[in-house]
């Protein structure tokens, strides 16, 4: 299966989804605001937790629309 990584430093501040390789070899997704794009990719989730991932472990990523408004 092929994945696309369309993120860059220009996307810092945008809402993104990042698919990364976990330590057990499986894949996991992060959804939130992209805070940094460099050797380390940092994404802040909706709970305010910042997740740092080595860019080498990023398999795919893209920008996504804003979250729907809460009712």
N, CA, C and O atoms as a DFTB+ gen file, in Angstrom:
284 C
 N C O
     1  1       0.849      -1.184       0.000
     2  2       0.000       0.000       0.000
     3  2       0.889       1.239       0.000
     4  3       1.918       1.267       0.676
     5  1       0.502       2.246      -0.743
     6  2       1.274       3.473      -0.867
     7  2       0.568       4.615      -0.140
     8  3      -0.647       4.773      -0.256
     9  1       1.322       5.397       0.600
    10  2       0.785       6.546       1.325
    11  2       1.426       7.814       0.785
    12  3       2.553       7.789       0.289
    13  1       0.700       8.927       0.884
    14  2       1.223      10.211       0.420
    15  2       1.516      11.109       1.612
    16  3       0.727      11.200       2.553
    17  1       2.654      11.760       1.553
    18  2       3.010      12.726       2.592
    19  2       3.053      14.086       1.935
    20  3       4.031      14.432       1.272
    21  1       2.000      14.855       2.116
    22  2       1.901      16.147       1.450
    23  2       2.176      17.305       2.402
    24  3       2.028      18.463       2.011
    25  1       2.568      17.024       3.631
    26  2       2.823      18.084       4.599
    27  2       4.210      18.680       4.405
    28  3       5.123      18.034       3.892
    29  1       4.341      19.940       4.834
    30  2       5.636      20.621       4.814
    31  2       5.630      21.661       5.929
    32  3       4.644      21.802       6.651
    33  1       6.723      22.379       6.061
    34  2       6.820      23.437       7.067
    35  2       5.777      24.529       6.830
    36  3       5.403      25.235       7.766
    37  1       5.308      24.674       5.600
    38  2       4.291      25.680       5.280
    39  2       2.945      25.366       5.939
    40  3       2.087      26.244       6.036
    41  1       2.753      24.126       6.394
    42  2       1.484      23.715       7.001
    43  2       1.445      23.905       8.513
    44  3       0.430      23.595       9.136
    45  1       2.522      24.405       9.124
    46  2       2.527      24.648      10.568
    47  2       1.389      25.603      10.900
    48  3       1.231      26.644      10.263
    49  1       0.593      25.233      11.912
    50  2      -0.577      26.017      12.308
    51  2      -1.877      25.465      11.758
    52  3      -2.954      25.855      12.209
    53  1      -1.796      24.561      10.787
    54  2      -2.991      23.977      10.169
    55  2      -3.429      22.723      10.936
    56  3      -2.649      22.127      11.679
    57  1      -4.677      22.343      10.742
    58  2      -5.194      21.083      11.290
    59  2      -4.781      19.968      10.329
    60  3      -5.009      20.057       9.122
    61  1      -4.174      18.924      10.880
    62  2      -3.618      17.862      10.042
    63  2      -3.925      16.489      10.624
    64  3      -4.308      16.351      11.786
    65  1      -3.747      15.489       9.786
    66  2      -3.711      14.109      10.253
    67  2      -2.367      13.553       9.805
    68  3      -1.960      13.708       8.654
    69  1      -1.684      12.895      10.752
    70  2      -0.358      12.337      10.491
    71  2      -0.409      10.846      10.809
    72  3      -0.775      10.456      11.918
    73  1      -0.047      10.023       9.847
    74  2       0.059       8.571      10.071
    75  2       1.523       8.269      10.334
    76  3       2.396       8.609       9.535
    77  1       1.784       7.611      11.488
    78  2       3.164       7.325      11.833
    79  2       3.334       5.875      12.243
    80  3       2.383       5.205      12.646
    81  1       4.566       5.409      12.130
    82  2       4.918       4.038      12.502
    83  2       5.174       4.010      13.998
    84  3       5.982       4.787      14.509
    85  1       4.481       3.106      14.710
    86  2       4.650       2.961      16.151
    87  2       5.801       2.009      16.455
    88  3       6.299       1.325      15.561
    89  1       6.218       1.967      17.704
    90  2       7.374       1.141      18.082
    91  2       7.132      -0.348      17.857
    92  3       8.085      -1.106      17.678
    93  1       5.856      -0.780      17.862
    94  2       5.559      -2.201      17.644
    95  2       5.396      -2.546      16.156
    96  3       5.032      -3.671      15.814
    97  1       5.666      -1.571      15.273
    98  2       5.580      -1.806      13.838
    99  2       4.228      -1.490      13.236
   100  3       4.093      -1.437      12.014
   101  1       3.225      -1.279      14.073
   102  2       1.896      -0.925      13.570
   103  2       1.871       0.554      13.214
   104  3       2.822       1.285      13.493
   105  1       0.779       0.989      12.598
   106  2       0.604       2.389      12.237
   107  2      -0.448       3.026      13.131
   108  3      -1.402       2.368      13.544
   109  1      -0.272       4.302      13.425
   110  2      -1.240       5.048      14.221
   111  2      -1.396       6.438      13.653
   112  3      -0.487       6.955      13.004
   113  1      -2.550       7.051      13.895
   114  2      -2.838       8.386      13.374
   115  2      -2.878       9.416      14.497
   116  3      -3.314       9.120      15.610
   117  1      -2.423      10.612      14.198
   118  2      -2.545      11.769      15.070
   119  2      -3.363      12.812      14.330
   120  3      -3.106      13.089      13.158
   121  1      -4.343      13.389      15.003
   122  2      -5.178      14.437      14.425
   123  2      -5.077      15.657      15.314
   124  3      -5.306      15.570      16.521
   125  1      -4.734      16.798      14.728
   126  2      -4.643      18.017      15.520
   127  2      -3.899      19.105      14.780
   128  3      -3.752      19.058      13.558
   129  1      -3.428      20.094      15.541
   130  2      -2.726      21.242      14.970
   131  2      -1.239      20.925      14.823
   132  3      -0.594      20.481      15.773
   133  1      -0.710      21.154      13.643
   134  2       0.713      20.942      13.398
   135  2       1.489      22.099      14.010
   136  3       1.329      23.248      13.599
   137  1       2.337      21.792      15.001
   138  2       3.110      22.820      15.687
   139  2       4.530      22.948      15.144
   140  3       5.114      24.031      15.186
   141  1       5.090      21.847      14.635
   142  2       6.458      21.881      14.123
   143  2       6.630      20.830      13.040
   144  3       6.088      19.728      13.124
   145  1       7.409      21.203      12.009
   146  2       7.750      20.268      10.936
   147  2       9.238      20.417      10.672
   148  3       9.685      21.370      10.034
   149  1       9.984      19.465      11.173
   150  2      11.438      19.469      11.007
   151  2      11.907      18.040      11.193
   152  3      11.231      17.107      10.759
   153  1      13.046      17.853      11.828
   154  2      13.505      16.497      12.138
   155  2      12.503      15.817      13.055
   156  3      12.342      14.597      13.033
   157  1      11.821      16.646      13.875
   158  2      10.735      16.168      14.737
   159  2       9.451      16.860      14.317
   160  3       9.427      18.071      14.103
   161  1       8.390      16.087      14.203
   162  2       7.058      16.612      13.868
   163  2       6.265      16.654      15.166
   164  3       6.219      15.668      15.900
   165  1       5.637      17.798      15.452
   166  2       4.870      17.946      16.685
   167  2       3.427      18.290      16.325
   168  3       3.167      19.228      15.571
   169  1       2.488      17.507      16.883
   170  2       1.054      17.719      16.661
   171  2       0.379      17.845      18.028
   172  3       0.581      17.005      18.905
   173  1      -0.434      18.914      18.204
   174  2      -1.210      19.091      19.433
   175  2      -2.625      18.574      19.176
   176  3      -3.315      19.057      18.278
   177  1      -3.057      17.580      19.975
   178  2      -4.393      17.009      19.784
   179  2      -5.460      17.884      20.437
   180  3      -5.137      18.911      21.034
   181  1      -6.711      17.490      20.330
   182  2      -7.821      18.312      20.839
   183  2      -7.837      18.432      22.351
   184  3      -8.540      19.282      22.896
   185  1      -7.075      17.595      23.036
   186  2      -6.993      17.654      24.496
   187  2      -5.840      18.533      24.961
   188  3      -5.634      18.715      26.161
   189  1      -5.083      19.084      23.997
   190  2      -3.962      19.949      24.321
   191  2      -2.650      19.211      24.526
   192  3      -1.647      19.822      24.891
   193  1      -2.646      17.913      24.295
   194  2      -1.433      17.112      24.457
   195  2      -0.586      17.233      23.190
   196  3      -1.089      17.071      22.079
   197  1       0.705      17.519      23.370
   198  2       1.616      17.627      22.239
   199  2       2.329      16.298      22.027
   200  3       2.922      15.740      22.951
   201  1       2.262      15.800      20.796
   202  2       2.870      14.525      20.429
   203  2       4.037      14.809      19.490
   204  3       3.852      15.403      18.427
   205  1       5.236      14.387      19.882
   206  2       6.427      14.566      19.059
   207  2       6.771      13.237      18.393
   208  3       6.811      12.194      19.044
   209  1       7.017      13.292      17.091
   210  2       7.301      12.095      16.300
   211  2       8.525      12.381      15.435
   212  3       8.617      13.451      14.833
   213  1       9.460      11.444      15.368
   214  2      10.573      11.595      14.431
   215  2      10.005      11.619      13.018
   216  3       9.159      10.795      12.671
   217  1      10.464      12.555      12.213
   218  2       9.926      12.659      10.853
   219  2      10.169      11.384      10.051
   220  3       9.405      11.075       9.137
   221  1      11.213      10.648      10.379
   222  2      11.483       9.381       9.688
   223  2      10.373       8.359       9.938
   224  3      10.191       7.440       9.138
   225  1       9.621       8.508      11.047
   226  2       8.526       7.594      11.361
   227  2       7.197       8.030      10.745
   228  3       6.214       7.292      10.823
   229  1       7.151       9.226      10.130
   230  2       5.930       9.705       9.490
   231  2       5.789       9.012       8.142
   232  3       6.638       9.148       7.260
   233  1       4.691       8.262       8.004
   234  2       4.431       7.510       6.776
   235  2       3.606       8.347       5.807
   236  3       3.824       8.295       4.597
   237  1       2.657       9.121       6.336
   238  2       1.774       9.936       5.502
   239  2       1.238      11.092       6.336
   240  3       1.281      11.062       7.566
   241  1       0.738      12.101       5.652
   242  2       0.132      13.223       6.347
   243  2      -0.519      14.163       5.363
   244  3      -0.107      14.270       4.208
   245  1      -1.550      14.848       5.843
   246  2      -2.224      15.834       4.992
   247  2      -2.990      16.811       5.868
   248  3      -3.263      16.533       7.036
   249  1      -3.332      17.954       5.295
   250  2      -4.176      18.908       5.997
   251  2      -5.619      18.431       5.912
   252  3      -6.008      17.758       4.957
   253  1      -6.403      18.788       6.917
   254  2      -7.820      18.410       6.959
   255  2      -8.650      19.642       7.320
   256  3      -8.124      20.601       7.884
   257  1      -9.947      19.619       6.999
   258  2     -10.799      20.772       7.316
   259  2     -10.918      20.980       8.828
   260  3     -10.649      20.068       9.610
   261  1     -11.321      22.186       9.232
   262  2     -11.529      22.459      10.667
   263  2     -12.544      21.479      11.260
   264  3     -13.405      20.939      10.564
   265  1     -12.410      21.273      12.564
   266  2     -13.350      20.393      13.266
   267  2     -14.754      21.007      13.217
   268  3     -14.895      22.230      13.238
   269  1     -15.789      20.167      13.153
   270  2     -17.150      20.703      13.168
   271  2     -17.425      21.420      14.484
   272  3     -16.866      21.072      15.524
   273  1     -18.286      22.418      14.424
   274  2     -18.651      23.171      15.634
   275  2     -19.412      22.259      16.597
   276  3     -20.227      21.432      16.188
   277  1     -19.122      22.435      17.879
   278  2     -19.844      21.659      18.902
   279  2     -21.232      22.244      19.087
   280  3     -21.436      23.453      18.971
   281  1     -22.159      21.388      19.370
   282  2     -23.540      21.851      19.579
   283  2     -23.790      22.275      20.975
   284  3     -24.901      22.688      21.306
